[in-house]
Amino acid sequence: MQKITPFLWFDNQAEEAANFYAAVFKKAKVGKPVKGPDGKVMVVPFEIDGLEFTALNGGPQFKFNESVSFVVHCKDQDEVDYYWDRLTCRPSFRS
């Protein structure tokens, strides 16, 4: 297990977000969602290229925004374009 796990805060779209990132990156997987006492999904662990992340349904207090940065090391411009096109689309969890 890595020492630090980034948490990405969402209102209630954590599962959708984790699935989105897993669909973009070829070496990614989504773990089993963890439900809270109310039976709703609270956190969703996911992994990208061996790095662990957690998507958290924390409520509407904070909005997902561009202050979260990911550096994706690419071998060429085609790979840059691939990730740029997919990561800059507007999935519903980013609206």
Sine and cosine of phi, psi and omega as CSV:
sin_phi,cos_phi,sin_psi,cos_psi,sin_omega,cos_omega
0.00,0.00,0.67,-0.74,0.02,-1.00
-0.96,0.27,0.36,-0.93,-0.09,-1.00
-0.94,0.34,-0.60,0.80,-0.05,-1.00
-0.81,-0.59,0.74,-0.67,0.05,-1.00
-0.90,-0.43,0.89,-0.46,0.06,-1.00
-0.92,0.38,0.71,-0.71,0.11,-0.99
-0.96,-0.29,0.74,-0.67,0.07,-1.00
-0.95,-0.31,0.84,-0.54,-0.13,-0.99
-1.00,-0.04,0.76,-0.65,0.05,-1.00
-0.76,-0.65,0.31,-0.95,0.07,-1.00
-0.93,0.37,-0.91,0.41,0.06,-1.00
-0.52,-0.86,0.42,0.91,-0.08,-1.00
-0.92,-0.38,0.42,0.91,-0.07,-1.00
-0.86,0.51,-0.70,0.71,-0.03,-1.00
-0.91,0.41,-0.67,0.74,0.05,-1.00
-0.87,0.48,-0.68,0.73,-0.01,-1.00
-0.91,0.42,-0.72,0.70,0.01,-1.00
-0.87,0.50,-0.68,0.73,0.03,-1.00
-0.91,0.41,-0.59,0.80,0.04,-1.00
-0.88,0.48,-0.78,0.63,-0.02,-1.00
-0.90,0.44,-0.61,0.79,0.02,-1.00
-0.92,0.39,-0.49,0.87,0.03,-1.00
-0.97,0.24,-0.48,0.88,-0.02,-1.00
-0.98,0.22,-0.71,0.70,-0.07,-1.00
-1.00,-0.10,0.78,-0.63,-0.10,-0.99
-0.91,0.41,-0.57,0.82,-0.02,-1.00
-0.97,-0.22,0.92,0.39,-0.04,-1.00
-0.66,-0.75,0.41,-0.91,0.07,-1.00
-0.45,-0.89,0.47,-0.88,0.01,-1.00
-0.96,-0.29,0.73,-0.68,0.04,-1.00
-1.00,0.08,-0.11,-0.99,-0.03,-1.00
-0.97,0.23,0.83,-0.56,0.05,-1.00
-0.87,0.49,0.59,-0.81,0.05,-1.00
-0.96,-0.27,0.79,-0.61,-0.04,-1.00
-0.99,-0.11,0.50,-0.86,0.06,-1.00
-1.00,0.08,-0.06,-1.00,-0.02,-1.00
-0.87,0.50,-0.43,0.90,0.00,-1.00
-0.99,0.11,-0.01,1.00,0.01,-1.00
1.00,0.07,-0.06,1.00,0.02,-1.00
-1.00,0.02,0.48,-0.88,0.02,-1.00
-0.88,0.47,0.77,-0.64,0.01,-1.00
-0.96,-0.28,-0.75,0.66,0.02,-1.00
-0.69,-0.72,0.49,-0.87,0.04,-1.00
-0.72,-0.69,0.93,-0.36,0.07,-1.00
-0.98,0.22,0.60,-0.80,0.11,-0.99
-0.52,-0.85,0.31,-0.95,-0.09,-1.00
-0.73,-0.68,0.67,-0.74,0.08,-1.00
-0.78,-0.62,0.87,-0.49,0.00,-1.00
0.75,0.66,0.67,0.75,0.04,-1.00
0.99,0.11,-0.08,1.00,0.03,-1.00
-1.00,-0.09,0.74,-0.67,-0.03,-1.00
-1.00,0.01,0.67,-0.75,0.08,-1.00
-0.73,-0.68,0.31,-0.95,0.13,-0.99
-0.71,-0.71,0.79,-0.61,0.12,-0.99
-1.00,-0.07,0.76,-0.66,-0.11,-0.99
-0.86,-0.51,0.80,-0.60,0.15,-0.99
-1.00,0.08,1.00,-0.04,-0.09,-1.00
-0.98,-0.22,-0.02,1.00,-0.01,-1.00
0.99,-0.11,0.02,-1.00,-0.15,-0.99
-0.99,0.13,0.07,1.00,-0.08,-1.00
-0.86,0.51,-0.61,0.79,-0.01,-1.00
-0.79,-0.61,0.65,-0.76,0.00,-1.00
-0.99,-0.15,0.60,-0.80,0.12,-0.99
-0.88,0.48,0.74,-0.67,-0.02,-1.00
-0.54,-0.84,-0.01,-1.00,-0.11,-0.99
-0.96,0.28,0.03,1.00,0.01,-1.00
-0.96,0.28,-0.15,0.99,0.11,-0.99
-1.00,-0.03,0.80,-0.60,-0.05,-1.00
-0.87,-0.49,0.62,-0.78,0.11,-0.99
-0.81,-0.58,0.75,-0.66,0.12,-0.99
-0.99,-0.16,0.87,-0.49,0.03,-1.00
-0.94,-0.34,0.93,-0.36,-0.02,-1.00
-0.98,0.20,0.84,-0.54,-0.09,-1.00
-0.88,-0.47,0.50,-0.87,-0.03,-1.00
-0.99,0.12,-0.40,0.91,-0.03,-1.00
-0.34,-0.94,0.06,-1.00,-0.05,-1.00
-0.90,0.43,-0.55,0.84,0.04,-1.00
-0.87,0.49,-0.66,0.75,0.02,-1.00
-0.94,0.35,-0.63,0.78,0.08,-1.00
-0.85,0.53,-0.74,0.67,-0.01,-1.00
-0.88,0.48,-0.63,0.77,0.02,-1.00
-0.84,0.54,-0.80,0.60,-0.04,-1.00
-0.94,0.34,-0.63,0.78,0.03,-1.00
-0.85,0.53,-0.75,0.66,-0.03,-1.00
-0.87,0.49,-0.65,0.76,-0.07,-1.00
-0.99,0.15,-0.62,0.78,-0.07,-1.00
-0.99,0.16,-0.31,0.95,0.01,-1.00
-0.99,-0.11,0.05,1.00,0.10,-0.99
-0.94,0.35,0.12,-0.99,-0.06,-1.00
-0.93,-0.37,0.97,0.24,0.09,-1.00
-0.87,0.49,0.40,-0.92,-0.08,-1.00
-0.88,0.48,-0.45,0.89,-0.02,-1.00
-0.95,0.30,-0.20,0.98,-0.01,-1.00
-0.98,-0.20,0.06,1.00,-0.06,-1.00
-0.99,0.16,0.00,0.00,0.00,0.00
